[in-house]
Amino acid sequence: MTDMLIHPTTSATTSFPFAVQYPPAVVRCTGLAGAETYTLQWDAGGGKFENVPATDYQLTVTEPKLRIDVPGNYQLVKSATAGLSSASLN
């Protein structure tokens, strides 16, 4: 099953928080160009999300998917994009 985390948009935005209960899970994005990115953040507790501390957890034009291997609560932060871009979770 695929869940849309961020619907196609050019605006910078943040997804709703989502849970990964049974890893692995794969996040994919479409429509990125140049230096545009999505950054994976994890729930650090107390309602605060922080960047996952590794560059491996950024989606880019050359790395449009990433695998999440640790259960937890996450969200995606999208930069502004020139064209429509979206992200989904499998």
C-alpha angles and dihedrals in degrees: 000000000000123000119198107230097178122016118220110292141139094218126099106253146155124236123233112267113272133193126230104200101160111033144236101068125166126217116199132185135193135198102036121145135181113342096345114133149181115214123205115225128189131212106261092184134265092060092297121131121199133187113269100252100244135074087228087079097066122096113220139168089270095039105039096163138045136187122230111207101172124075114239148096118297143169135194125232115205125202120221110277134204092226135027112293132180140178134210139185125226 
